[in-house]
């Protein structure tokens, strides 16, 4: 459960909720609406994957996502949201800046969020 209380994860979730609320009220905030949610997308998705793995699959609080798993998440989200969905829905648009933000978000997750819950004692 502590994985879901990560300050960056919570900030990403609240940011997304704020952006969605602003959209629903008809007041989208230009750069926040277009890019901030993309920057937080990978850290939020990867943190959920980390939590799911710790609780249901690996069952270990020391588990962290490997570089390969994180790269897979970045590639998967990029292909889905910047490749496939824009082809089948007018609601989505492909944007190369989003790809860069997914990569930056993945690097941020790997550097600052992908940590064991507890420090291993030596």
Secondary structure, DSSP 4 states (H G I P E B T S, - for coil): -GGGG-HHHHHHHHHHHHHHHHHHTT---HHIIIIIHHHHHHHHHHHHHHHHIIIIIS--TT----HHHHHHHHHHHHHIIIIIHHHH-TT----HHHHHHHHHHHHHIIIII---SSPPP-
